[in-house]
Amino acid sequence: MLTLLPALLMLFAAVAVLALRGVKSGFGIGWMVSVLSALASWILVLSYRWLTPAPFILPDWLNLNGPALPLIFVWDEITWAYAFATASILVGVLWTSPARFESRSNPFTWSANLALGGVVLLATIANSPAAVLIFWGVIDLAELLFMAAPLSSQRQSSPIVIAFSARVLGLLLGFAAFAVGSLDSPSFTLDTLPPQAGLLLLAAVGLRLGVLPLHLPFREEGFARRGLGLTMRMAGPAAGLVILPHLPGGIIPASLEGAALALLSLAALYGASRWALAVDEMEGRPFWIIAAASAAVITAVKGAPEASLGWSLILLLGGSGLFLFSHRRPLYRLALLPALLALSGLPFTPAGAAWGASAEAGFGVADLVTAMAHTFLLIGFVRHALRPGQDPAGFEPWMRAAYLAGV
């Protein structure tokens, strides 16, 4: 059970925070429960970097007469990185919540953050086809409910229906990929993914991320944009990007590789340029995701899927600090320096590691276009970080400390 403990702690805390709403001083106690449970989960995930728990296997959980569909959850170097990013985003969202007490930061959103964080954490360590597909579906349903809740007209809901349809199609492609893979190896996992399933799974991930073909899922933001909205926005990418490093190399036929790289590099350039030109970071967030996700998928198409990890961490962690950065003073911007350094491409940074691993697979026109996109990402990050924001004049000292620690 140690394998599932961080996620279970988040889920139990989500229930506890909701239960505390009816208690006297439940608001303050609920906030303390949410931030401390998120921190405890974060510490547990951090410890798993060195103290790796044994895999958790739930065999034949449906008890059907057909082939077994086990739920398998595994901690390894790949899943740990994505799980740690997920836990870090949750801590950041909850610790910066005092800055949003007047804008829908309440026990409901804290509980929703914890519950969604637990689900995404399970999705990142899922290692069997059944587990992956189940948590993809749960995340899609949660995002659909989140986006549809504040809408009142058919005109507003149409883009969400279209975007959700793309997610469902990606889910079906994932199902097809695992079905094809099971023909040769009925009990395979992501660690033993058959090559014939890799191409379909790559297409499923690309479709769910909105990069292959290019489309912008959920342009319209729901409520709680910087809090629950951020957790929701990063849920789908985290659950999809974790698949890329597991893909076997050379899954793209030579006849398709050039076209795929061209489409992906143009998607990266389009997303990065729109990010740099956006009015603010919240308006540009969908384009940040498109650009970084495209760069991650490019590395998988080139046959270096392990290089996608760097771009994935930039997408998840590099942007999240900026998306939480609402209350601004000049010295507060120092909290964004680690994210800027990670994005810079210097040696020993996520971007630098991604470029190094990608270069080993060869340098081509797609890499040149991606380098241009990388430049636009940097320009946009600096531009949005320097933009004026709310003045935290009414912050109490403990609020200021929690906010800066979260960022």
C-alpha positions as CSV (number, residue, x, y, z in Angstrom):
1,M,0.0,0.0,0.0
2,L,3.0,2.3,0.3
3,T,2.8,2.6,-3.5
4,L,-0.6,4.3,-3.3
5,L,-0.2,6.1,0.0
6,P,0.5,9.6,-1.3
7,A,-2.6,9.5,-3.6
8,L,-4.7,8.0,-0.9
9,L,-3.7,10.7,1.6
10,M,-4.8,13.3,-0.9
11,L,-8.1,11.6,-1.4
12,F,-8.8,11.1,2.3
13,A,-7.8,14.7,3.0
14,A,-10.3,15.9,0.3
15,V,-13.1,14.2,2.1
16,A,-12.0,15.5,5.5
17,V,-11.9,19.1,4.2
18,L,-15.4,18.9,2.9
19,A,-16.6,17.3,6.2
20,L,-15.0,20.2,8.2
21,R,-17.2,22.8,6.4
22,G,-19.9,22.4,9.0
23,V,-17.6,22.7,12.0
24,K,-16.9,25.9,13.9
25,S,-13.7,27.4,12.6
26,G,-13.9,24.9,9.8
27,F,-12.6,27.3,7.2
28,G,-9.2,27.8,8.9
29,I,-9.0,24.1,10.0
30,G,-9.9,23.0,6.5
31,W,-7.2,25.1,5.0
32,M,-4.6,23.7,7.5
33,V,-5.7,20.2,6.7
34,S,-5.4,20.7,3.0
35,V,-2.0,22.4,3.0
36,L,-0.5,20.0,5.5
37,S,-1.8,16.9,3.8
38,A,-0.5,18.1,0.4
39,L,2.9,18.8,2.0
40,A,2.9,15.3,3.6
41,S,2.1,13.7,0.3
42,W,4.9,15.8,-1.4
43,I,7.4,14.6,1.2
44,L,6.3,11.0,0.7
45,V,6.7,11.4,-3.1
46,L,10.1,13.0,-2.6
47,S,11.2,10.1,-0.4
48,Y,10.3,7.6,-3.1
49,R,13.1,8.9,-5.2
50,W,15.4,6.9,-2.9
51,L,13.1,4.5,-1.1
52,T,11.1,3.0,-4.0
53,P,8.1,1.0,-2.9
54,A,7.2,-2.3,-4.5
55,P,4.7,-2.3,-7.4
56,F,1.0,-2.5,-6.4
57,I,-0.9,-5.0,-8.5
58,L,-4.6,-5.6,-8.4
59,P,-5.0,-8.8,-10.5
60,D,-8.2,-9.5,-12.4
61,W,-10.1,-6.8,-10.5
62,L,-13.2,-7.1,-12.7
63,N,-13.4,-10.9,-12.2
64,L,-14.4,-11.6,-15.8
65,N,-14.1,-14.8,-17.7
66,G,-12.1,-13.1,-20.5
67,P,-8.4,-12.0,-20.3
68,A,-7.2,-10.5,-17.0
69,L,-7.1,-6.7,-16.8
70,P,-4.9,-6.0,-13.8
71,L,-4.4,-2.6,-12.4
72,I,-0.6,-2.1,-11.9
73,F,1.0,1.0,-10.3
74,V,4.8,1.4,-10.4
75,W,7.3,3.9,-9.1
76,D,10.4,4.3,-11.2
77,E,12.6,7.1,-12.4
78,I,10.1,8.2,-15.1
79,T,6.9,8.0,-13.1
80,W,8.6,9.6,-10.0
81,A,9.4,12.7,-12.0
82,Y,5.9,13.2,-13.2
83,A,4.4,12.3,-9.8
84,F,6.7,14.8,-8.1
85,A,5.7,17.5,-10.5
86,T,2.0,16.8,-9.8
87,A,2.5,16.8,-6.0
88,S,4.6,20.1,-6.3
89,I,1.8,21.8,-8.3
90,L,-0.8,20.8,-5.7
91,V,1.4,22.2,-2.9
92,G,1.9,25.4,-4.8
93,V,-1.8,25.8,-5.5
94,L,-2.9,25.2,-1.9
95,W,-0.1,27.3,-0.3
96,T,-0.9,30.3,-2.6
97,S,-4.6,30.0,-1.9
98,P,-4.6,32.8,0.8
99,A,-4.0,35.2,-2.2
100,R,-7.4,34.0,-3.6
101,F,-9.5,33.9,-0.4
102,E,-11.7,36.6,-2.0
103,S,-12.1,34.8,-5.3
104,R,-13.5,31.3,-4.9
105,S,-10.7,29.9,-2.7
106,N,-12.7,27.9,-0.3
107,P,-13.1,24.4,1.2
108,F,-14.8,23.2,-2.0
109,T,-11.9,24.2,-4.2
110,W,-9.3,22.9,-1.8
111,S,-11.1,19.6,-1.6
112,A,-11.4,19.4,-5.4
113,N,-7.7,20.2,-5.7
114,L,-6.8,17.4,-3.4
115,A,-9.1,14.9,-5.0
116,L,-7.9,15.8,-8.5
117,G,-4.3,15.7,-7.4
118,G,-4.8,12.2,-6.0
119,V,-6.3,11.0,-9.3
120,V,-3.5,12.6,-11.4
121,L,-0.9,11.0,-9.1
122,L,-2.4,7.6,-9.7
123,A,-2.5,8.3,-13.5
124,T,1.2,9.1,-13.5
125,I,2.2,5.8,-11.8
126,A,-0.3,3.7,-13.7
127,N,1.6,1.0,-15.6
128,S,-1.0,-1.3,-17.1
129,P,-3.4,-0.5,-20.0
130,A,-6.5,-0.8,-17.8
131,A,-5.1,1.6,-15.2
132,V,-4.0,4.2,-17.8
133,L,-7.3,4.2,-19.6
134,I,-9.4,4.4,-16.4
135,F,-7.6,7.4,-15.1
136,W,-7.5,9.1,-18.5
137,G,-11.3,8.8,-18.5
138,V,-11.7,10.1,-14.9
139,I,-9.5,13.1,-15.7
140,D,-11.5,13.9,-18.9
141,L,-14.8,13.7,-17.0
142,A,-13.6,15.9,-14.2
143,E,-12.3,18.5,-16.7
144,L,-15.6,18.4,-18.7
145,L,-17.6,19.0,-15.5
146,F,-15.3,21.8,-14.4
147,M,-15.5,23.6,-17.8
148,A,-19.3,23.1,-18.3
149,A,-20.4,24.2,-14.8
150,P,-20.2,28.0,-15.3
151,L,-21.6,27.9,-18.9
152,S,-25.2,28.8,-19.7
153,S,-25.6,28.9,-23.5
154,Q,-25.2,26.4,-26.3
155,R,-22.8,28.8,-28.0
156,Q,-20.5,28.8,-25.0
157,S,-20.6,25.0,-24.7
158,S,-19.9,24.1,-28.3
159,P,-16.1,24.5,-28.1
160,I,-16.1,22.4,-25.0
161,V,-18.1,19.6,-26.7
162,I,-15.6,19.7,-29.7
163,A,-12.6,19.6,-27.4
164,F,-14.0,16.8,-25.3
165,S,-14.8,14.9,-28.4
166,A,-11.0,15.1,-29.3
167,R,-10.3,13.7,-25.8
168,V,-12.7,10.8,-26.3
169,L,-11.2,10.0,-29.7
170,G,-7.7,10.0,-28.0
171,L,-9.1,7.7,-25.3
172,L,-10.4,5.3,-28.1
173,L,-7.1,5.4,-29.8
174,G,-5.4,4.5,-26.6
175,F,-7.8,1.6,-26.2
176,A,-7.0,0.5,-29.8
177,A,-3.3,0.7,-29.1
178,F,-3.6,-1.5,-26.0
179,A,-5.9,-3.9,-27.9
180,V,-3.3,-4.3,-30.7
181,G,-0.5,-4.8,-28.2
182,S,-2.4,-7.5,-26.4
183,L,-2.6,-9.6,-29.5
184,D,1.0,-10.5,-29.1
185,S,1.5,-10.0,-25.4
186,P,-1.7,-10.2,-23.4
187,S,-0.1,-9.2,-20.1
188,F,2.1,-6.3,-21.3
189,T,2.7,-3.1,-19.3
190,L,4.1,0.3,-20.3
191,D,7.6,-1.1,-19.6
192,T,7.1,-3.9,-22.1
193,L,5.1,-2.0,-24.7
194,P,5.0,-3.8,-28.0
195,P,6.3,-1.6,-31.0
196,Q,3.1,-2.2,-32.9
197,A,1.1,-0.5,-30.2
198,G,3.5,2.4,-29.8
199,L,2.4,4.3,-33.0
200,L,-1.3,4.3,-32.0
201,L,-0.4,5.3,-28.4
202,L,1.7,8.2,-29.7
203,A,-1.2,9.3,-31.8
204,A,-3.5,9.1,-28.8
205,V,-1.2,11.2,-26.6
206,G,-0.7,13.7,-29.4
207,L,-4.5,14.1,-29.9
208,R,-5.2,14.4,-26.2
209,L,-2.5,17.1,-25.8
210,G,-3.9,19.0,-28.8
211,V,-0.7,18.9,-30.9
212,L,-1.3,16.2,-33.5
213,P,-3.4,17.5,-35.2
214,L,-3.1,21.0,-33.7
215,H,-6.2,22.1,-31.8
216,L,-6.7,24.2,-28.7
217,P,-8.7,22.2,-26.1
218,F,-10.7,24.2,-23.6
219,R,-9.7,27.8,-24.6
220,E,-12.4,29.1,-22.3
221,E,-11.4,29.1,-18.7
222,G,-13.8,28.1,-15.9
223,F,-13.9,29.7,-12.5
224,A,-10.9,29.7,-10.1
225,R,-8.4,30.1,-12.9
226,R,-5.3,30.3,-10.8
227,G,-6.2,27.7,-8.3
228,L,-8.3,24.7,-9.2
229,G,-8.1,25.9,-12.9
230,L,-4.3,25.3,-12.8
231,T,-4.6,21.9,-11.3
232,M,-7.2,21.0,-13.9
233,R,-5.1,22.4,-16.8
234,M,-2.1,20.4,-15.8
235,A,-3.9,17.1,-15.2
236,G,-4.4,16.1,-18.8
237,P,-0.8,16.9,-19.9
238,A,0.7,15.1,-16.8
239,A,-1.3,11.9,-17.5
240,G,-0.5,12.0,-21.2
241,L,3.2,13.1,-21.2
242,V,4.2,10.4,-18.8
243,I,3.5,7.9,-21.6
244,L,6.1,9.3,-24.0
245,P,9.3,8.1,-22.2
246,H,7.9,4.6,-22.2
247,L,7.5,4.5,-26.0
248,P,9.9,2.3,-27.9
249,G,12.2,4.1,-30.4
250,G,11.7,4.0,-34.1
251,I,7.9,3.6,-34.0
252,I,7.3,6.2,-36.7
253,P,7.6,4.8,-40.3
254,A,10.3,6.7,-42.3
255,S,7.6,7.8,-44.8
256,L,5.6,9.5,-42.0
257,E,8.4,10.9,-39.8
258,G,9.1,14.0,-41.9
259,A,5.4,15.1,-42.1
260,A,4.9,14.4,-38.4
261,L,7.9,16.5,-37.5
262,A,6.8,19.3,-39.7
263,L,3.3,19.5,-38.2
264,L,4.7,19.3,-34.7
265,S,7.4,21.9,-35.1
266,L,4.9,24.3,-36.7
267,A,2.5,23.6,-33.8
268,A,5.3,24.4,-31.3
269,L,6.2,27.6,-33.1
270,Y,2.6,28.7,-33.4
271,G,1.9,28.0,-29.7
272,A,5.1,29.7,-28.5
273,S,4.6,32.9,-30.6
274,R,1.0,33.2,-29.4
275,W,2.3,32.7,-25.8
276,A,4.8,35.5,-26.3
277,L,2.1,37.9,-27.7
278,A,-0.7,37.0,-25.3
279,V,-2.2,39.8,-23.2
280,D,-1.1,38.0,-20.0
281,E,0.0,34.6,-18.8
282,M,-3.5,33.3,-18.2
283,E,-4.6,34.2,-21.7
284,G,-1.5,32.6,-23.0
285,R,-1.7,29.4,-20.9
286,P,-3.3,27.2,-23.6
287,F,-0.5,28.2,-26.0
288,W,2.2,27.5,-23.4
289,I,0.8,24.0,-23.1
290,I,0.7,23.5,-26.9
291,A,4.2,24.7,-27.5
292,A,5.9,22.7,-24.7
293,A,3.8,19.6,-25.4
294,S,4.7,19.8,-29.1
295,A,8.4,19.9,-28.3
296,A,8.0,16.9,-26.0
297,V,6.2,14.9,-28.7
298,I,8.9,15.8,-31.3
299,T,11.5,14.1,-29.3
300,A,9.4,10.9,-29.2
301,V,8.9,11.1,-33.0
302,K,12.7,11.5,-33.5
303,G,13.3,8.2,-31.6
304,A,14.5,9.8,-28.4
305,P,11.4,9.6,-26.1
306,E,13.5,9.9,-22.9
307,A,14.2,13.5,-24.0
308,S,10.5,14.4,-23.6
309,L,11.0,14.4,-19.8
310,G,12.7,17.8,-19.9
311,W,10.0,19.5,-21.9
312,S,7.3,17.9,-19.8
313,L,8.8,19.3,-16.6
314,I,9.1,22.7,-18.2
315,L,5.4,22.5,-19.2
316,L,4.2,21.4,-15.8
317,L,6.5,23.1,-13.3
318,G,8.1,26.0,-15.4
319,G,4.7,27.5,-16.1
320,S,2.9,26.7,-12.9
321,G,4.8,29.1,-10.8
322,L,4.0,31.9,-13.2
323,F,0.4,30.9,-13.4
324,L,0.1,31.2,-9.6
325,F,1.9,34.6,-9.5
326,S,-1.0,37.0,-9.1
327,H,0.2,39.3,-6.3
328,R,3.4,41.0,-7.4
329,R,6.1,43.2,-6.0
330,P,9.5,43.6,-7.5
331,L,11.3,41.3,-5.0
332,Y,8.5,38.7,-5.3
333,R,9.7,38.1,-8.9
334,L,12.8,36.4,-7.5
335,A,10.6,33.4,-6.7
336,L,10.3,32.9,-10.5
337,L,14.1,32.6,-11.1
338,P,14.2,28.8,-10.7
339,A,11.5,28.4,-13.4
340,L,13.4,30.9,-15.7
341,L,16.6,29.0,-15.1
342,A,14.9,25.6,-16.0
343,L,13.6,27.1,-19.2
344,S,16.9,28.8,-20.2
345,G,18.5,25.7,-21.7
346,L,21.7,26.0,-19.7
347,P,23.6,22.8,-18.8
348,F,22.0,20.7,-16.0
349,T,18.6,22.3,-16.6
350,P,15.5,20.5,-17.9
351,A,15.6,22.3,-21.2
352,G,19.3,21.7,-21.5
353,A,18.9,18.0,-20.8
354,A,16.1,17.8,-23.4
355,W,18.2,19.5,-26.1
356,G,21.2,17.2,-25.3
357,A,19.2,14.0,-25.5
358,S,17.4,15.2,-28.6
359,A,20.7,16.1,-30.4
360,E,21.9,12.6,-30.0
361,A,19.1,11.5,-32.3
362,G,20.2,14.0,-35.0
363,F,19.6,17.7,-35.7
364,G,17.3,18.7,-38.4
365,V,14.9,21.4,-39.6
366,A,12.3,20.5,-37.0
367,D,14.9,21.2,-34.3
368,L,15.7,24.6,-35.8
369,V,12.0,25.5,-35.7
370,T,11.7,24.1,-32.2
371,A,14.7,26.3,-31.1
372,M,12.8,29.3,-32.4
373,A,9.8,28.2,-30.4
374,H,12.0,27.9,-27.4
375,T,13.1,31.5,-27.8
376,F,9.5,32.7,-28.0
377,L,8.7,30.7,-24.8
378,L,11.6,32.5,-23.0
379,I,10.6,35.9,-24.3
380,G,7.0,35.3,-23.3
381,F,7.9,34.1,-19.8
382,V,10.0,37.2,-19.1
383,R,7.4,39.5,-20.5
384,H,4.6,38.0,-18.4
385,A,6.7,37.8,-15.3
386,L,7.4,41.5,-15.5
387,R,3.8,42.5,-16.1
388,P,2.2,44.5,-13.2
389,G,-0.2,42.5,-11.0
390,Q,-2.2,42.9,-7.9
391,D,-0.5,44.7,-5.0
392,P,-0.5,42.5,-1.9
393,A,-0.8,45.4,0.5
394,G,-3.5,43.7,2.6
395,F,-1.5,40.5,3.1
396,E,-0.8,39.4,6.6
397,P,2.7,38.1,7.2
398,W,1.7,34.5,7.3
399,M,-0.3,34.9,4.0
400,R,2.8,36.5,2.4
401,A,5.0,33.7,3.6
402,A,2.6,30.9,2.4
403,Y,2.1,32.7,-1.0
404,L,5.8,33.0,-1.7
405,A,6.5,29.5,-0.6
406,G,3.8,28.2,-2.9
407,V,5.1,30.1,-5.9
